[in-house]
């Protein structure tokens, strides 16, 4: 039961952040909308269409030591598997 409750809470928080990010952009004048930023100055969001370069530098970039990166598309964070592999001595 506890796991189910945590999933529901995580889903509720996720949808809340998604809604907050969309509202943050929609409150701006159309010419000022960039469709990427941070909700509450902390949680990153990006609703721009992903490019191959952004996908690559987010998910596989062993030159970058940051394991946690801003989402390529959506709200939250992604994992830089290149940095993980580098820290593990694989790449």
C-alpha positions in Angstrom: 0.0 0.0 0.0 2.8 2.4 0.9 4.4 2.1 -2.6 1.1 2.8 -4.3 0.7 5.9 -2.2 4.2 7.1 -3.0 3.5 6.6 -6.7 0.3 8.6 -6.5 2.1 11.4 -4.7 5.0 11.4 -7.2 2.4 11.5 -10.1 0.5 14.4 -8.4 3.7 16.3 -7.9 4.8 15.7 -11.5 1.5 16.9 -12.9 1.6 19.9 -10.6 5.1 20.9 -11.8 4.1 20.4 -15.4 1.1 22.6 -14.9 3.1 25.2 -13.1 5.7 25.3 -15.9 3.1 25.6 -18.6 1.3 28.4 -16.7 4.6 30.2 -16.1 5.1 30.3 -19.9 1.5 31.1 -20.8 1.5 34.1 -18.4 4.2 35.7 -20.5 3.5 37.8 -23.6 3.8 35.5 -26.7 6.9 37.2 -27.9 8.6 36.6 -24.5 7.9 32.9 -24.3 11.0 30.7 -24.5 9.4 27.4 -23.4 12.3 26.5 -21.1 13.3 27.7 -17.7 12.8 26.7 -14.1 9.7 26.4 -12.0 10.1 28.3 -8.7 13.7 28.9 -9.7 14.6 25.2 -8.9 13.0 22.6 -11.2 14.0 22.8 -14.8 11.6 22.4 -17.7 12.0 22.5 -21.5 9.1 22.2 -24.0 11.1 23.0 -27.1 11.3 20.2 -29.7 14.4 18.2 -28.8 17.4 18.3 -31.1 19.9 15.5 -31.7 22.6 17.7 -30.2 20.7 18.4 -27.0 19.8 14.7 -26.6 23.4 13.7 -27.1 24.9 16.2 -24.7 22.3 15.3 -22.1 22.4 11.5 -22.2 25.9 10.8 -23.3 28.6 13.4 -22.6 31.6 11.8 -20.7 33.4 15.2 -21.0 30.8 16.7 -18.6 31.3 15.6 -15.0 27.6 16.4 -14.1 25.6 13.2 -13.8 22.3 15.0 -13.4 21.3 17.2 -16.3 18.2 19.3 -17.1 15.5 17.4 -19.0 15.8 17.4 -22.8 12.0 17.5 -23.0 9.6 17.9 -20.1 10.0 18.8 -16.4 12.8 17.6 -14.1 16.1 16.0 -14.7 17.8 13.4 -16.8 20.9 11.2 -16.3 24.2 11.8 -18.2 25.2 8.2 -18.7 28.5 9.3 -20.2 29.5 10.9 -16.9 28.3 7.8 -15.1 30.5 5.6 -17.4 33.4 7.9 -16.9 33.2 7.8 -13.1 32.9 4.0 -13.2 36.0 3.9 -15.4 34.2 2.4 -18.4 34.5 5.4 -20.7 
